[in-house]
């Protein structure tokens, strides 16, 4: 006997429609209820051929509970809240020991300002730094902005900067920002690599690209207590979380020439006549500018000796294009790339 198979789905579709036609939705209204208090649900059917599928409990959530639930979702499923509004990054600055680095954590997002003088705009934000399943560091803050006079809606950038000490390894930094008025929450998650500390040889830490704070709102964390945070001055350094410049601003490059070793190794390096060199290249590697070399002058006590170097590229010399700033000491070098697109 030959059996013929077909792809006719009409029978199955008809059965599915028939099954759906026998489904009813039951709802109810509450005249009185207590917020955030779970209540049980029991539905019984008089017809034994019917059954009710329903949750066992219901809860009417308060505004605070709904906000807490959404924040939990943002932490656990950050991809659903990644909007590009908030950005986070971590910059290894310089070694603090044979197995540790000073790392700069930075968080940036706009803060809405509008309304009458003194009217508050509040945003909560926090971050968790993990190494595998282990939480290495966390922070929580609230930023409150009040216009001094009646203001049309503007959104100046707010940047939060904190220094932490980390061992070499791979980390994951997750940052969540939530508007207190419930207008939105945003997430950024980045991978951070803290390198091993080279031993007994000169090396370059950085360069780290940044700019003067100017009129922007930048807060520097001084301790775990938010009351110790302070606003950065207009000439202070703030890192660029996106290495893309679209307005004329002076650029600052922080570099460190370092050596982790004995006093004898430090003395040999000082006597070798080594210099710290920096230069600006275009994207093809052609040298555009060379900055005067500095004689090596390592400072500090103990096993870690570094020489901090700060270079400023004036906004007046910026042109459109892709660039690389390079710092070198002996045969070792470090580089940071950036793009400029001015109106």
N, C-alpha and C positions, 0 to 999 in steps of 0.2 A: 504494500500500500504506500502510495506516495503522499506525503504531507506537504502542503504548500503554505509557507509563512508569508505574511504580508506586513506592511508597515501601517496598516489602517488603525489609527488611534481614536477613531470616533466612539467606539464602545467604552474605552477607558475614560474618555472625556465626559461622556454622558453620565457614567457612574459617579464621577467626581462632582459634576454639577448637582446630581441628585443628593449626594451626601451633604453638600454645602447648603442645599435648600432646607435641610432639617436642622440647621444650627440657629439658635436664638441667643441674643445678648440680653443679659439681665443687668440692670443698673439700679442705683438707689441714691437718694439725697439725704444729706445730714442736716438736721436743724441745729444740733448742738454737737460740738466736738472739742477735744482737748488737743492742742498742738503737740506734736512729737510724742504722742502716746499711742502705741500700737493697740489695735482692737481686733478681736477675732471675727472671722466671717464663717457662717454655717449656712449652706443652702441645701434644702431637702426637696426631693422630687416625689410627687404623688404617683406618677406613672412609672412603674418599674422598668419600662423599656427605655427610659431616658436617664441620662446622667449629667451632672453639672461639674464642669471643670473650672476651678476658680482658685485664687490665692487664699491661703489660710488666714492672712491678716491684712489689714490696711492701716495706713498712717497718714495723717494730714501734717505735712512738714511746715515748720516755720521758715521765714526767710533765711534765718541763720543756718538752719539745718539743711535747707536746699543748697545754700552757698557752700557749706562744708562738704556736702555730697559731691558737688561739681568739682571742688578742689581735689577731693580724693580721686575722682575720675581723671583729672588733669595730671596728677602724679603717676597714676597707674597706666594711663593710656595717653601719653603726651602727644602722639601723632595726631590725635583728634583736635588738639588745641594749638598746633603749630601754625601760627599766622604770620610770622615774621615781625610782629610788633615788638617783641622782647628779644634781645640778643645777649648771649653770655659767652665768655671766653676765659681762658686761664693762660698766663704768660710766665714760664719759668724765668726768673730774673738773674739769680746768681746763687752759687752754692753757699750754704751756711755751715756745712760740715762735710765729712768724707762721704756721708750717705744721705744728705738732705739738701733740699733747695728751698729758697724763698720764692714763692709763687704768688703772682698777682691775679686775684679773681676779680672780674669786672662784669657788671650787669648794666644793660642800657635799655631804656624804653621811654616813650613820650608820656608826659603828664598833662592832661587837659586842664586848661586854666580859662575860666570865663565867669561872667556874672558880676555881682556887686563887690565892692571892696570888702575883704575879709571872708568872702564865701569860700568854703574849703573844698578842695579836691583831694581825695585820699586813695592811695593804692597800697595794698599789701603785697609783699614779695618775699620769697625765700628760696634757698638753694640747698641741695644735698650733693655732696661729693662722695662717690663710691669707688672703692677699689674691689672689683668683683662684687660679692654680696655684702661686703663690710662697708659701713658708713664711716668715712674718715673725717668728715667735717660737715657742719650744717650751719645755716644762719637764717634768721627771720627778721624782717624789718617792715615798718610802715612809713611811707613818705606822704606828708601833708603839705599842700601848696595853697597859699592864699594870695590873690591879687591885692596890691596896695591901693588900687583904684579900680573903678568900673572898667571891665575888660571884655572885648570881643573874644570869641573862642580862639585860642592858640594852643599849640602843643609843643612846648620846649622839651628838649631831651633831658632826661635825668640819668646820671651814671653813678653807680655805687661801686666803690673800689675797696677791696679788702686783701690784706697780705696774710698768707698762711705758709706753714712749713710742711713740706711733703717729702717722702722718700721716693726714689725713682720707681717708675712703673706706669701702668696704664690705668686711667681713671675715667669716670663718667660723671659729668656735671649736669644736673637737671635743675632748672630754675623755673618757678611758676610765679606769675604776677596776676593779681586779682583786683579789679576795681571795687572799692567798698560799696559803691552805689549799685553794684550788680550789673554794670553795663558790659562786662566782658572779662574773660580770663585768658591768659596766653602762656605758652610754654616754649622753652628752648632746651634742647639737650645736645651736648657736645662731648666728644671724646678728647681726653687730655693725655698727652704723653710727657712724662717728666723723665729726662734722660739720666743715664748713669753719670756720676761725677768722675771725670778723668783724673787719674792719679799721676803725680810726679811729672806733669808736662803742662806747658802753657796751653790755654784754650780760650775761646771767645764765648761768652754767654750773651745771647741776643744776636743782633740788635732787636730792640722792641720799639715799634713805631707808635708815636703819639703826637699830641699837639697841646698848646696851652689851653687851659680851661676857658679863658675869655668870659663871656656872659652866660655860658651854660651852667646848669645846676649839677655839680659834682660833689658827692659826699664821700669822705674818707672814713672808713671804720677804724677806730682806735682800739676797740676791745669787743668782747662778746656783748657788752651792754650798749644798747642803741643810744643811751644818753651821753655816751662818750664820743659818738660820731661828730665829725665837724665838716663844715662846708669848705671845699678847696678854694684857695685864692685864684685870682684871674691868671696869674703867671704859673700856676702849678701844672704839673704834667698829668695828662689823662690819656690812657691808651686808646688807640683806634681799634674797635672791634671788627670793623669792615675796612679792609685796606683799599679803599676807593675814595677819592677826594673829588668833590664837585663844586667846591667854593674855595676862593683864595684864603688859605690859612697857613701860618707857619707850621712846619713839621719838625718834630723833635725825635731824635734817634738816641736811645739809651743802649750803650754797649759796656761790657765788662771784660777786661783781660784778667784772667784768673790763673792761679796755680795752687794746687792742693798737695802739699808735701812738706819736707823738713826745712829748717832754717838754712841748711846748706844748699838745698835746691833753689830756694828763693835767692840766696846770695849769688849763685852761679847765673841765674837768669838776669839779675840786675847788672852783673859784670859783663854780660855778653853783648851789650850794646843793642839789644832788641828794641824795636819801635812798634807802637800801635798805629796801624794805618787804616784809613777809611777812604772810600771812594763811591761815586755815584755812576752807575752804568745804565745804558738803555736796555731794552729787552733782548737785543742781539749780543749784549756783552761788551759793546763799545763804551769806553770810558768817557763820561761827560764832564766829570769834575773830580779832582783829587784834593782832599783836605790835608793840610799840613800834618805830617806825622808827629806823634808825641813820644818822647822817650819813655820806656817802661818804668813805672814807679808803683810797685805793688805796695799796698797798705793793709793793715790789719794785724791781728794777733793770732797765735795758734797755728793750726795747720792750713787754714784757708786765707789766702792773700789775693786781693783783687784791686784793680784800678778802674774806677768808674769813669766813663767818657760820655759826655753829652754833646751832641751836634745838632745845630738848628739849620734847617733849610728854609730861607725866607720865602714867603708867598710870592714875592715879586719875581722870583726866578722860575716859578712853576709853569710848565707848559703841558699841553695834552700829550698823553702817551703812557706807556708802561715802563717802569723803572725798577732798579734793584739797588739797594744800599748795602754795601759790604764793609765789614770791619774785619781786620786780620791782625794777628800777632804771631810772628815767626811764620811757620808753615800752616798754622791753623786759622780758619776764618769762619765767619757767620754772616748770613745775609737775610734781608727781608725785602719782599717785592711789594709794589703798590702801583695803582693806576690813577691817572689824573684825567678828568674830563670837565673842563671849565666851560661855563656859558660864554 
